[in-house]
């Protein structure tokens, strides 16, 4: 029997658009803390605030995006949010006061919330239902690629040229992504009902997706230590030159193992992916805490990449599978609301911990939290079957 294709023209267009959004996201996340400390003479806590304020607006808006997508249309909202996300990216070149930068981060977070929810929901609609684990896993590969491409390009540009050059390049890449989105067709979901304009609690969250999304939020809390502070930690360890290669290894292992993990998820079940993912994620943080050489730094990148690549796509797929097809937008919004909440809280709290106790303790704490989440998963979800 021939399998239904995943890599259609619509899927490829959406993949490239999502890639550009996250290249800008990860590129700025990895360099703005350095920009705040070096160019604007700000503290570690203030540097972390750039991530927190961005995600705060995303968290505030995200619960409303499911209803917004239903009423206005997923493709239309994808285009609108891409335009405003692009405008915000361009404005980094012109805004220099730290307070203005915080305001810009807050405003861009709004459109990041809408564009990522719309893209994830459209992806769930266009991949074959029988291959959803593999299909959504491949879609998340666009994020995985951005994990390496964004920081690699951004760190190279600021070390070789300037922050202004970085902001110009990010704007060009985002423009390309917005143009590609024109090729994404309007997908009609079979069995979809006309949305009511009345607003209820169910329009804020998909309650069936909340348990899985809560686990994802704890994973995001730990991952915030990599997103927000890895470049500063590498500088402290005199390994900043290898920070870009950390993300290369991080993404490479995810891309290499993604076809296998997606297949195992669909054929054997999530437990065979998630438990090894938790263990590898913990090992990566443990190595980061005690690294003293480039080799250990890159080994940590491989372990963190394997763990993240196994955990986040699988948890997102479980969140979407927990509800009906026409609620995919709400499940996606719920997942990212709690995931972003974990990132935001983690960025702030771990920044405070770093300033008081050092970055080694930040990565130790992140690793221990992963073990706690593993225990919660085993106790709560291991015996549940996903329909």
Kinemage of the C-alpha trace (Angstrom):
@kinemage 1
@onewidth
@group {chain A} dominant
@subgroup {mainchain}
@vectorlist {calphas} color= white
{ca unk a 1} P 0.000 0.000 0.000
{ca unk a 2} L 1.370 3.421 -0.989
{ca unk a 3} L 1.665 5.857 1.880
{ca unk a 4} L 0.021 9.253 1.559
{ca unk a 5} L 2.686 11.861 0.712
{ca unk a 6} L 3.837 14.350 3.333
{ca unk a 7} L 6.154 16.565 1.283
{ca unk a 8} L 3.549 18.267 -0.902
{ca unk a 9} L 3.964 21.778 -2.348
{ca unk a 10} L 1.782 23.180 0.429
{ca unk a 11} L 3.813 21.440 3.117
{ca unk a 12} L 7.150 22.604 1.663
{ca unk a 13} L 5.942 26.221 1.473
{ca unk a 14} L 4.752 26.115 5.072
{ca unk a 15} L 8.004 24.452 6.119
{ca unk a 16} L 10.084 27.273 4.592
{ca unk a 17} L 7.906 30.013 6.073
{ca unk a 18} L 8.135 28.496 9.538
{ca unk a 19} L 11.892 28.085 9.060
{ca unk a 20} L 12.330 31.814 8.398
{ca unk a 21} L 10.207 32.782 11.433
{ca unk a 22} L 12.291 30.635 13.752
{ca unk a 23} L 15.649 31.607 12.204
{ca unk a 24} L 14.842 35.172 13.217
{ca unk a 25} L 13.573 34.021 16.627
{ca unk a 26} L 16.602 31.893 17.503
{ca unk a 27} L 19.075 34.260 15.876
{ca unk a 28} L 17.885 37.151 18.029
{ca unk a 29} L 17.476 35.050 21.172
{ca unk a 30} L 21.094 33.885 20.990
{ca unk a 31} L 22.562 37.355 20.379
{ca unk a 32} L 20.320 39.924 22.082
{ca unk a 33} L 21.651 39.019 25.569
{ca unk a 34} L 25.154 39.781 24.275
{ca unk a 35} L 23.839 42.932 22.606
{ca unk a 36} L 22.268 44.060 25.895
{ca unk a 37} L 25.458 43.410 27.875
{ca unk a 38} L 28.053 44.618 25.358
{ca unk a 39} L 26.369 47.408 23.407
{ca unk a 40} L 23.866 48.608 25.999
{ca unk a 41} L 25.844 47.831 29.207
{ca unk a 42} L 23.000 45.926 30.863
{ca unk a 43} L 23.031 43.209 33.557
{ca unk a 44} L 22.373 39.467 33.194
{ca unk a 45} L 18.867 39.881 34.621
{ca unk a 46} L 18.056 42.642 32.127
{ca unk a 47} L 19.469 40.538 29.293
{ca unk a 48} L 17.129 37.715 30.304
{ca unk a 49} L 14.246 40.183 30.408
{ca unk a 50} L 14.505 40.570 26.614
{ca unk a 51} L 13.423 36.945 26.286
{ca unk a 52} L 10.858 37.106 29.069
{ca unk a 53} L 9.046 40.202 27.744
{ca unk a 54} L 8.862 38.685 24.254
{ca unk a 55} L 7.293 35.493 25.552
{ca unk a 56} L 5.036 37.363 27.978
{ca unk a 57} L 3.129 38.978 25.125
{ca unk a 58} L 3.034 35.654 23.281
{ca unk a 59} L 1.564 34.001 26.380
{ca unk a 60} L -1.069 36.719 26.814
{ca unk a 61} L -2.211 36.492 23.191
{ca unk a 62} L -1.805 32.764 22.568
{ca unk a 63} L -5.000 31.535 24.310
{ca unk a 64} L -7.076 33.774 22.027
{ca unk a 65} L -5.426 32.674 18.777
{ca unk a 66} L -7.420 29.453 18.367
{ca unk a 67} L -10.688 31.399 18.238
{ca unk a 68} L -9.075 34.103 16.098
{ca unk a 69} L -7.929 31.529 13.544
{ca unk a 70} L -11.403 29.980 13.433
{ca unk a 71} L -13.158 33.303 12.818
{ca unk a 72} L -10.670 35.110 10.556
{ca unk a 73} L -9.178 32.055 8.849
{ca unk a 74} L -5.844 30.364 9.420
{ca unk a 75} L -4.218 31.414 6.146
{ca unk a 76} L -5.347 35.045 6.435
{ca unk a 77} L -4.030 35.344 9.984
{ca unk a 78} L -0.786 33.671 8.920
{ca unk a 79} L -0.246 36.374 6.292
{ca unk a 80} L -1.203 39.266 8.591
{ca unk a 81} L 1.025 38.083 11.419
{ca unk a 82} L 3.942 37.502 9.035
{ca unk a 83} L 3.727 41.102 7.821
{ca unk a 84} L 3.834 42.543 11.345
{ca unk a 85} L 6.549 40.099 12.424
{ca unk a 86} L 8.623 41.308 9.461
{ca unk a 87} L 8.051 44.979 10.362
{ca unk a 88} L 9.221 44.314 13.922
{ca unk a 89} L 12.351 42.574 12.647
{ca unk a 90} L 13.225 45.595 10.513
{ca unk a 91} L 12.752 47.946 13.488
{ca unk a 92} L 15.636 46.372 15.436
{ca unk a 93} L 17.971 48.337 13.157
{ca unk a 94} L 16.400 51.657 14.164
{ca unk a 95} L 15.622 51.253 17.899
{ca unk a 96} L 18.577 51.527 20.288
{ca unk a 97} L 17.279 52.556 23.765
{ca unk a 98} L 16.829 49.498 25.999
{ca unk a 99} L 13.288 50.542 26.951
{ca unk a 100} L 12.374 50.851 23.265
{ca unk a 101} L 13.898 47.438 22.647
{ca unk a 102} L 11.733 45.948 25.400
{ca unk a 103} L 8.619 47.509 23.837
{ca unk a 104} L 9.594 46.131 20.423
{ca unk a 105} L 10.160 42.657 21.887
{ca unk a 106} L 6.707 42.769 23.511
{ca unk a 107} L 5.009 43.805 20.262
{ca unk a 108} L 6.865 41.218 18.172
{ca unk a 109} L 5.925 38.509 20.658
{ca unk a 110} L 2.250 39.095 19.829
{ca unk a 111} L 2.777 38.300 16.157
{ca unk a 112} L 5.152 35.440 16.919
{ca unk a 113} L 2.334 33.878 18.931
{ca unk a 114} L -0.181 34.147 16.103
{ca unk a 115} L 2.141 33.116 13.271
{ca unk a 116} L 3.451 30.013 15.037
{ca unk a 117} L -0.033 28.902 16.123
{ca unk a 118} L -1.378 29.402 12.607
{ca unk a 119} L 1.535 27.552 11.011
{ca unk a 120} L 1.324 24.639 13.449
{ca unk a 121} L -2.427 24.349 13.003
{ca unk a 122} L -2.201 24.445 9.202
{ca unk a 123} L 0.507 21.773 9.350
{ca unk a 124} L -1.815 19.533 11.380
{ca unk a 125} L -4.501 20.047 8.719
{ca unk a 126} L -2.394 19.249 5.649
{ca unk a 127} L -0.405 16.205 6.809
{ca unk a 128} L -2.119 12.813 6.376
{ca unk a 129} L -3.911 11.728 9.542
{ca unk a 130} L -2.373 8.248 9.372
{ca unk a 131} L 1.120 9.782 9.275
{ca unk a 132} L 0.606 12.644 11.704
{ca unk a 133} L 3.448 11.625 14.030
{ca unk a 134} L 5.935 11.589 11.158
{ca unk a 135} L 4.383 14.576 9.362
{ca unk a 136} L 4.358 16.927 12.334
{ca unk a 137} L 7.806 15.648 13.235
{ca unk a 138} L 9.064 16.682 9.803
{ca unk a 139} L 7.336 20.046 10.177
{ca unk a 140} L 9.099 20.616 13.503
{ca unk a 141} L 12.352 19.959 11.621
{ca unk a 142} L 11.944 23.516 10.290
{ca unk a 143} L 12.290 24.678 13.873
{ca unk a 144} L 15.193 22.268 14.391
{ca unk a 145} L 17.014 23.699 11.375
{ca unk a 146} L 16.417 27.205 12.683
{ca unk a 147} L 17.987 26.204 15.998
{ca unk a 148} L 21.324 25.881 14.216
{ca unk a 149} L 20.957 28.285 11.287
{ca unk a 150} L 19.697 31.188 13.421
{ca unk a 151} L 22.370 31.182 16.158
{ca unk a 152} L 25.142 30.095 13.762
{ca unk a 153} L 24.515 32.974 11.360
{ca unk a 154} L 23.783 35.477 14.126
{ca unk a 155} L 26.885 34.707 16.197
{ca unk a 156} L 29.065 34.704 13.086
{ca unk a 157} L 27.695 38.085 11.934
{ca unk a 158} L 28.166 39.864 15.273
{ca unk a 159} L 31.725 38.505 15.642
{ca unk a 160} L 32.687 39.296 12.033
{ca unk a 161} L 30.660 42.414 11.245
{ca unk a 162} L 28.219 44.175 13.579
{ca unk a 163} L 24.833 44.053 15.234
{ca unk a 164} L 23.429 46.362 12.545
{ca unk a 165} L 24.501 43.842 9.894
{ca unk a 166} L 22.708 41.146 11.885
{ca unk a 167} L 19.442 43.089 11.980
{ca unk a 168} L 19.609 43.723 8.218
{ca unk a 169} L 20.221 40.053 7.431
{ca unk a 170} L 17.402 38.889 9.735
{ca unk a 171} L 15.041 41.313 7.966
{ca unk a 172} L 15.981 39.936 4.540
{ca unk a 173} L 15.465 36.339 5.646
{ca unk a 174} L 12.084 37.203 7.142
{ca unk a 175} L 11.031 38.948 3.928
{ca unk a 176} L 11.802 35.765 1.987
{ca unk a 177} L 9.735 33.714 4.416
{ca unk a 178} L 6.773 36.080 4.119
{ca unk a 179} L 6.869 35.912 0.321
{ca unk a 180} L 6.957 32.093 0.344
{ca unk a 181} L 3.779 32.076 2.455
{ca unk a 182} L 1.818 33.306 -0.563
{ca unk a 183} L 2.107 29.767 -1.964
{ca unk a 184} L 0.314 28.208 1.021
{ca unk a 185} L -3.266 27.348 -0.044
{ca unk a 186} L -6.402 27.647 2.040
{ca unk a 187} L -7.006 24.181 3.497
{ca unk a 188} L -10.563 23.052 4.185
{ca unk a 189} L -10.759 20.600 7.076
{ca unk a 190} L -13.209 17.774 6.512
{ca unk a 191} L -15.974 17.849 9.090
{ca unk a 192} L -15.170 21.382 10.240
{ca unk a 193} L -18.075 23.382 11.631
{ca unk a 194} L -18.821 27.086 11.283
{ca unk a 195} L -17.297 28.763 14.355
{ca unk a 196} L -19.494 30.653 16.778
{ca unk a 197} L -18.541 34.259 17.466
{ca unk a 198} L -19.499 33.824 21.118
{ca unk a 199} L -16.471 33.530 23.384
{ca unk a 200} L -16.281 30.764 25.995
{ca unk a 201} L -13.643 29.128 28.217
{ca unk a 202} L -13.181 26.399 25.579
{ca unk a 203} L -12.015 29.112 23.175
{ca unk a 204} L -9.063 29.877 25.446
{ca unk a 205} L -7.731 26.375 26.054
{ca unk a 206} L -8.179 22.833 24.828
{ca unk a 207} L -8.515 21.090 28.191
{ca unk a 208} L -7.616 17.666 26.786
{ca unk a 209} L -4.217 19.037 25.710
{ca unk a 210} L -3.381 20.689 29.052
{ca unk a 211} L -1.721 17.692 30.816
{ca unk a 212} L 0.769 17.125 28.003
{ca unk a 213} L 1.293 20.880 27.570
{ca unk a 214} L 2.140 21.213 31.277
{ca unk a 215} L 4.929 18.663 30.878
{ca unk a 216} L 6.153 20.572 27.832
{ca unk a 217} L 6.236 23.794 29.884
{ca unk a 218} L 8.641 22.191 32.373
{ca unk a 219} L 10.857 21.013 29.526
{ca unk a 220} L 10.771 24.569 28.156
{ca unk a 221} L 11.826 25.923 31.568
{ca unk a 222} L 15.008 23.836 31.366
{ca unk a 223} L 15.538 24.633 27.688
{ca unk a 224} L 15.455 28.365 28.483
{ca unk a 225} L 18.942 27.956 29.953
{ca unk a 226} L 20.210 27.029 26.480
{ca unk a 227} L 18.178 29.604 24.581
{ca unk a 228} L 18.895 32.607 26.765
{ca unk a 229} L 22.287 32.033 28.379
{ca unk a 230} L 24.379 29.576 26.371
{ca unk a 231} L 26.316 32.321 24.564
{ca unk a 232} L 27.092 34.115 27.851
{ca unk a 233} L 28.091 30.820 29.511
{ca unk a 234} L 30.330 29.961 26.546
{ca unk a 235} L 31.969 33.391 26.790
{ca unk a 236} L 32.588 32.814 30.499
{ca unk a 237} L 34.188 29.439 29.716
{ca unk a 238} L 36.258 31.004 26.890
{ca unk a 239} L 34.418 28.816 24.372
{ca unk a 240} L 32.365 31.463 22.544
{ca unk a 241} L 34.079 30.518 19.266
{ca unk a 242} L 32.457 27.079 19.580
{ca unk a 243} L 28.955 28.337 20.461
{ca unk a 244} L 27.894 28.318 16.811
{ca unk a 245} L 29.133 24.752 16.411
{ca unk a 246} L 27.163 23.729 19.507
{ca unk a 247} L 24.013 24.596 17.590
{ca unk a 248} L 25.319 22.865 14.452
{ca unk a 249} L 25.707 19.622 16.392
{ca unk a 250} L 22.416 20.263 18.204
{ca unk a 251} L 20.458 20.507 14.955
{ca unk a 252} L 22.419 17.852 13.040
{ca unk a 253} L 21.547 15.080 15.485
{ca unk a 254} L 17.887 16.123 15.446
{ca unk a 255} L 17.720 16.101 11.649
{ca unk a 256} L 19.516 12.785 11.323
{ca unk a 257} L 17.314 11.015 13.865
{ca unk a 258} L 13.978 12.686 12.969
{ca unk a 259} L 12.849 10.151 10.310
{ca unk a 260} L 13.533 7.284 12.695
{ca unk a 261} L 11.861 8.852 15.723
{ca unk a 262} L 8.769 9.793 13.703
{ca unk a 263} L 8.451 6.237 12.414
{ca unk a 264} L 8.874 4.733 15.897
{ca unk a 265} L 6.285 7.178 17.299
{ca unk a 266} L 3.672 6.140 14.702
{ca unk a 267} L 4.393 2.402 14.798
{ca unk a 268} L 5.371 1.652 18.413
{ca unk a 269} L 4.044 4.588 20.421
{ca unk a 270} L 5.374 7.700 22.164
{ca unk a 271} L 6.838 5.939 25.213
{ca unk a 272} L 9.638 4.500 23.054
{ca unk a 273} L 10.669 8.034 22.089
{ca unk a 274} L 9.945 10.069 25.189
{ca unk a 275} L 11.771 8.076 27.867
{ca unk a 276} L 15.107 7.949 25.948
{ca unk a 277} L 14.543 11.635 25.133
{ca unk a 278} L 14.257 12.603 28.799
{ca unk a 279} L 17.422 10.667 29.663
{ca unk a 280} L 19.497 12.192 26.849
{ca unk a 281} L 18.213 15.686 27.668
{ca unk a 282} L 19.332 15.256 31.287
{ca unk a 283} L 22.772 13.960 30.241
{ca unk a 284} L 23.242 16.999 27.994
{ca unk a 285} L 22.585 19.452 30.827
{ca unk a 286} L 24.811 17.482 33.200
{ca unk a 287} L 27.704 17.674 30.713
{ca unk a 288} L 27.100 21.401 30.181
{ca unk a 289} L 27.341 22.010 33.915
{ca unk a 290} L 30.802 20.425 34.139
{ca unk a 291} L 32.260 21.054 30.678
{ca unk a 292} L 35.816 22.382 30.476
{ca unk a 293} L 36.687 21.764 26.835
{ca unk a 294} L 35.317 22.204 23.328
{ca unk a 295} L 34.840 18.440 23.001
{ca unk a 296} L 32.556 18.240 26.029
{ca unk a 297} L 30.738 21.383 24.892
{ca unk a 298} L 29.894 19.771 21.544
{ca unk a 299} L 29.032 16.435 23.168
{ca unk a 300} L 26.544 18.303 25.342
{ca unk a 301} L 25.111 19.834 22.176
{ca unk a 302} L 24.561 16.357 20.730
{ca unk a 303} L 22.800 15.059 23.858
{ca unk a 304} L 20.633 18.153 24.292
{ca unk a 305} L 19.755 18.025 20.591
{ca unk a 306} L 18.781 14.350 20.714
{ca unk a 307} L 16.674 14.930 23.808
{ca unk a 308} L 14.949 18.057 22.552
{ca unk a 309} L 14.361 16.533 19.116
{ca unk a 310} L 12.673 13.522 20.703
{ca unk a 311} L 10.636 15.347 23.335
{ca unk a 312} L 9.147 18.502 21.838
{ca unk a 313} L 7.737 17.141 18.516
{ca unk a 314} L 6.366 14.088 20.326
{ca unk a 315} L 4.690 16.134 23.057
{ca unk a 316} L 3.234 18.532 20.486
{ca unk a 317} L 1.844 15.613 18.475
{ca unk a 318} L 0.334 14.081 21.623
{ca unk a 319} L -1.319 17.401 22.466
{ca unk a 320} L -2.907 17.585 18.998
{ca unk a 321} L -3.919 13.918 19.038
{ca unk a 322} L -5.633 14.365 22.385
{ca unk a 323} L -8.563 16.175 20.761
{ca unk a 324} L -10.654 16.220 17.568
{ca unk a 325} L -9.294 17.355 14.212
{ca unk a 326} L -11.314 20.585 14.114
{ca unk a 327} L -9.837 21.567 17.511
{ca unk a 328} L -6.243 21.347 16.247
{ca unk a 329} L -5.844 25.127 16.380
{ca unk a 330} L -6.922 25.236 20.028
{ca unk a 331} L -4.677 22.305 20.965
{ca unk a 332} L -1.735 23.952 19.203
{ca unk a 333} L -2.430 27.261 20.972
{ca unk a 334} L -2.705 25.516 24.346
{ca unk a 335} L 0.558 23.658 23.801
{ca unk a 336} L 2.497 26.781 22.833
{ca unk a 337} L 0.885 28.918 25.541
{ca unk a 338} L 2.251 26.646 28.248
{ca unk a 339} L 5.520 25.993 26.392
{ca unk a 340} L 6.144 29.738 26.054
{ca unk a 341} L 5.197 30.212 29.702
{ca unk a 342} L 7.916 27.746 30.673
{ca unk a 343} L 10.445 29.554 28.476
{ca unk a 344} L 9.531 32.970 29.867
{ca unk a 345} L 9.592 31.947 33.517
{ca unk a 346} L 12.748 29.931 32.956
{ca unk a 347} L 14.553 32.814 31.260
{ca unk a 348} L 13.833 35.131 34.168
{ca unk a 349} L 14.331 32.755 37.103
{ca unk a 350} L 17.436 31.120 35.666
{ca unk a 351} L 18.888 34.586 35.026
{ca unk a 352} L 18.432 35.433 38.696
{ca unk a 353} L 19.990 32.094 39.703
{ca unk a 354} L 22.916 32.683 37.337
{ca unk a 355} L 23.651 36.092 38.846
{ca unk a 356} L 23.593 34.683 42.382
{ca unk a 357} L 24.999 31.150 42.044
{ca unk a 358} L 26.647 30.946 38.601
{ca unk a 359} L 25.781 29.231 35.341
{ca unk a 360} L 26.999 25.806 36.417
{ca unk a 361} L 24.156 25.629 38.928
{ca unk a 362} L 21.721 26.829 36.266
{ca unk a 363} L 22.494 23.808 34.086
{ca unk a 364} L 22.497 21.416 37.049
{ca unk a 365} L 19.052 22.668 38.050
{ca unk a 366} L 17.827 22.356 34.454
{ca unk a 367} L 18.986 18.744 34.315
{ca unk a 368} L 17.372 17.841 37.635
{ca unk a 369} L 14.076 19.331 36.460
{ca unk a 370} L 14.179 17.053 33.400
{ca unk a 371} L 14.419 14.042 35.726
{ca unk a 372} L 11.400 15.333 37.652
{ca unk a 373} L 9.411 15.601 34.411
{ca unk a 374} L 10.457 12.060 33.461
{ca unk a 375} L 9.097 10.798 36.788
{ca unk a 376} L 5.838 12.703 36.241
{ca unk a 377} L 5.467 11.249 32.756
{ca unk a 378} L 6.041 7.683 33.944
{ca unk a 379} L 3.539 8.092 36.780
{ca unk a 380} L 0.855 9.885 34.796
{ca unk a 381} L 0.986 9.134 31.093
{ca unk a 382} L 2.877 5.938 30.402
{ca unk a 383} L -0.153 3.659 30.637
{ca unk a 384} L -2.485 5.942 28.705
{ca unk a 385} L -3.316 5.007 25.137
{ca unk a 386} L -3.605 7.803 22.558
{ca unk a 387} L -6.434 7.313 20.092
